[in-house]
Amino acid sequence: MAYSFTSTEELELLRNSVSDFAREFIQPKARELDEKEIFSYELTEKMGELGLFGTVVSEEYGGQGLDYLSYIVCVEELARVDSSQAATIAAHNSLGAAPIYYYGTKEQKEKFLPDLCTGKGLWAFGLTEPEAGSDASASKTTARYNEKDETWTLNGSKIWITNSATSITKGITIQAVSGRKHDGKPELTCFLVPADTKGLTCKTMKDKLMWRASNTGEVYLDNVTIPDNYRLGKRGQGFSIMMETLDNGRLSIGAMGLGLAKGALDLSLRYAQERITFGKPLCKHQAIAFKLSDMATRVEASENLLYKACWQKQNNLDFRMLASMAKLYCSETAEFCSREGQQIFGGYGLMKEYPIERHFRDAALLRIGEGTSEIQRIVISRLLGC
Ligand SMILES: Cc1cc2nc3c(=O)[nH]c(=O)nc-3n(C[C@H](O)[C@H](O)[C@H](O)COP(=O)(O)OP(=O)(O)OC[C@H]3O[C@@H](n4cnc5c(N)ncnc54)[C@H](O)[C@@H]3O)c2cc1C
């Protein structure tokens, strides 16, 4: 298990195929989808045909059975071009399909996963509530057990739920309070709620600053009744399922940060080589060359941190602290590179015509979603022993 800094031919082939796809199909549409705030069913289906759904799910359930680093590289190459499409894939795979794959019963996996590995079906992750964001254990959504017919009735609401309000959403994993523990604290349990369940309503949230072509929804549960065999994991295991899911999810948000930073660097370097001021290309002015050096250095450091976290995960080592560090650092690198990139573009960097403007806005979400930067610092400091 020695460290290796060399990639494999297989991984680079995968990287190139996703990169080619992103440039051929996503890039020409990204600006319009962002401007009009349109979720693209066409691109989602195409990403499914490329095998970007169910990437780490085993072939037995219809997935690609790839390792975690391969999946992370796919997300990275999408985000290099467009964060919205990367968000659809990252949220679906890490937060939607993964909990069913890792914690579901054989029946649940057979019933739900095959559809979720095609690009024709999405599954969402319903943790956040209007009054329970960073403090995710403060859920108010309730689940009442009906002994007579072995069902659960859920009531409450969720907010900011990615992929929840599309016409191809197949369901949502919901964390709800299912009772009280001996110490009086809420007992939290997860439930698989199919999208067509009576009483479930999902509404698209509009006017976002970033990820404008990704679907974000509000979810309402009004006496939603589901059978006990749609409970995910054991009663009372809900919070640990959600937190472990977020450990994995942080790797894909890290990949979104790394990809966005690389995209900003690609664009800025090319522009700095072409744009002439004071008789020479921008990149020949030391102030601009140093910006590019700093961007490239942070990109390199982010990549090493993220890939090491994936390596730890793949080798069944504790990767929680590295996942938080990678999420935190890659997000900050994305912000740094998109801001410095915008500066290199001068006035043009403030215009929608130039993709650096979209990268700058999209970077903002990375320090908020799946645990804010403040929460990552809390997680890291706790694991350090503070
Ligand atoms: C586009 C988008 C997509 C999302 N997708 C999903 C999804 O698919 N599923 C899902 O469940 N959620 C999703 N979220 C929700 C996201 O995870 C939350 O927004 C995030 O966890 C922060 O919660 P909050 O917005 O309620 O902020 P709050 O928890 O209210 O925090 C506000 C501020 O206070 C800080 N803060 C809070 N507590 C502390 C503390 N103890 N110490 C220091 N600082 C603190 C935070 O860091 C933040 O800066 C999404 C959000 C967005 C914007």
The ligand as an SDF file (V2000), in Angstrom:
LIG
                    3D

 53 58  0  0  0  0  0  0  0  0999 V2000
  -27.7010   24.9010   -3.8810 C   0  0  0  0  0  0  0  0  0  0  0  0
  -27.7920   24.1040   -2.6200 C   0  0  0  0  0  0  0  0  0  0  0  0
  -27.9470   22.7250   -2.6960 C   0  0  0  0  0  0  0  0  0  0  0  0
  -28.0900   21.9690   -1.5220 C   0  0  0  0  0  0  0  0  0  0  0  0
  -28.3390   20.6100   -1.6070 N   0  0  0  0  0  0  0  0  0  0  0  0
  -28.6890   19.9280   -0.4840 C   0  0  0  0  0  0  0  0  0  0  0  0
  -29.1410   18.5600   -0.5730 C   0  0  0  0  0  0  0  0  0  0  0  0
  -29.1740   17.9500   -1.6360 O   0  0  0  0  0  0  0  0  0  0  0  0
  -29.5530   17.9560    0.5690 N   0  0  0  0  0  0  0  0  0  0  0  0
  -29.5250   18.5670    1.8000 C   0  0  0  0  0  0  0  0  0  0  0  0
  -29.9260   17.9580    2.7870 O   0  0  0  0  0  0  0  0  0  0  0  0
  -29.0890   19.8580    1.9110 N   0  0  0  0  0  0  0  0  0  0  0  0
  -28.6760   20.5430    0.8050 C   0  0  0  0  0  0  0  0  0  0  0  0
  -28.2550   21.8530    0.8970 N   0  0  0  0  0  0  0  0  0  0  0  0
  -28.2430   22.4970    2.2210 C   0  0  0  0  0  0  0  0  0  0  0  0
  -26.8480   22.8220    2.7560 C   0  0  0  0  0  0  0  0  0  0  0  0
  -26.2050   21.6420    3.1230 O   0  0  0  0  0  0  0  0  0  0  0  0
  -27.0340   23.8270    3.9030 C   0  0  0  0  0  0  0  0  0  0  0  0
  -27.3760   25.0690    3.3120 O   0  0  0  0  0  0  0  0  0  0  0  0
  -25.7930   23.9500    4.7490 C   0  0  0  0  0  0  0  0  0  0  0  0
  -25.5830   22.7730    5.4820 O   0  0  0  0  0  0  0  0  0  0  0  0
  -25.8550   25.1480    5.7160 C   0  0  0  0  0  0  0  0  0  0  0  0
  -27.0530   25.1860    6.4140 O   0  0  0  0  0  0  0  0  0  0  0  0
  -27.8760   26.5730    6.5000 P   0  0  0  0  0  0  0  0  0  0  0  0
  -27.9660   27.1010    5.1100 O   0  0  0  0  0  0  0  0  0  0  0  0
  -29.1280   26.3080    7.2300 O   0  0  0  0  0  0  0  0  0  0  0  0
  -26.9380   27.5480    7.3280 O   0  0  0  0  0  0  0  0  0  0  0  0
  -26.8690   27.6820    8.9430 P   0  0  0  0  0  0  0  0  0  0  0  0
  -26.7150   26.3410    9.5530 O   0  0  0  0  0  0  0  0  0  0  0  0
  -27.9880   28.5280    9.3890 O   0  0  0  0  0  0  0  0  0  0  0  0
  -25.5040   28.4770    9.1140 O   0  0  0  0  0  0  0  0  0  0  0  0
  -25.3940   29.8710    8.8290 C   0  0  0  0  0  0  0  0  0  0  0  0
  -23.9450   30.2900    9.0270 C   0  0  0  0  0  0  0  0  0  0  0  0
  -23.5500   30.0800   10.3840 O   0  0  0  0  0  0  0  0  0  0  0  0
  -22.4170   29.2160   10.4550 C   0  0  0  0  0  0  0  0  0  0  0  0
  -22.5540   28.3430   11.6220 N   0  0  0  0  0  0  0  0  0  0  0  0
  -23.6300   27.6030   12.0010 C   0  0  0  0  0  0  0  0  0  0  0  0
  -23.3650   26.9190   13.1120 N   0  0  0  0  0  0  0  0  0  0  0  0
  -22.0920   27.2320   13.4640 C   0  0  0  0  0  0  0  0  0  0  0  0
  -21.2060   26.8320   14.5300 C   0  0  0  0  0  0  0  0  0  0  0  0
  -21.5830   25.9210   15.4500 N   0  0  0  0  0  0  0  0  0  0  0  0
  -19.9650   27.3710   14.5830 N   0  0  0  0  0  0  0  0  0  0  0  0
  -19.5580   28.2500   13.6300 C   0  0  0  0  0  0  0  0  0  0  0  0
  -20.3400   28.6590   12.6190 N   0  0  0  0  0  0  0  0  0  0  0  0
  -21.5790   28.1440   12.5210 C   0  0  0  0  0  0  0  0  0  0  0  0
  -22.4380   28.4240    9.1460 C   0  0  0  0  0  0  0  0  0  0  0  0
  -21.1520   27.9410    8.8240 O   0  0  0  0  0  0  0  0  0  0  0  0
  -22.9490   29.4890    8.1850 C   0  0  0  0  0  0  0  0  0  0  0  0
  -21.8860   30.2990    7.7800 O   0  0  0  0  0  0  0  0  0  0  0  0
  -28.0260   22.6120   -0.2570 C   0  0  0  0  0  0  0  0  0  0  0  0
  -27.8090   24.0010   -0.1870 C   0  0  0  0  0  0  0  0  0  0  0  0
  -27.7020   24.7540   -1.3430 C   0  0  0  0  0  0  0  0  0  0  0  0
  -27.5210   26.2330   -1.2120 C   0  0  0  0  0  0  0  0  0  0  0  0
  1  2  1  0
  2  3  1  0
  2 52  2  0
  3  4  2  0
  4  5  1  0
  4 50  1  0
  5  6  2  0
  6  7  1  0
  6 13  1  0
  7  8  2  0
  7  9  1  0
  9 10  1  0
 10 11  2  0
 10 12  1  0
 12 13  2  0
 13 14  1  0
 14 15  1  0
 14 50  1  0
 15 16  1  0
 16 17  1  0
 16 18  1  0
 18 19  1  0
 18 20  1  0
 20 21  1  0
 20 22  1  0
 22 23  1  0
 23 24  1  0
 24 25  2  0
 24 26  1  0
 24 27  1  0
 27 28  1  0
 28 29  2  0
 28 30  1  0
 28 31  1  0
 31 32  1  0
 32 33  1  0
 33 34  1  0
 33 48  1  0
 34 35  1  0
 35 36  1  0
 35 46  1  0
 36 37  1  0
 36 45  1  0
 37 38  2  0
 38 39  1  0
 39 40  1  0
 39 45  2  0
 40 41  1  0
 40 42  2  0
 42 43  1  0
 43 44  2  0
 44 45  1  0
 46 47  1  0
 46 48  1  0
 48 49  1  0
 50 51  2  0
 51 52  1  0
 52 53  1  0
M  END
$$$$
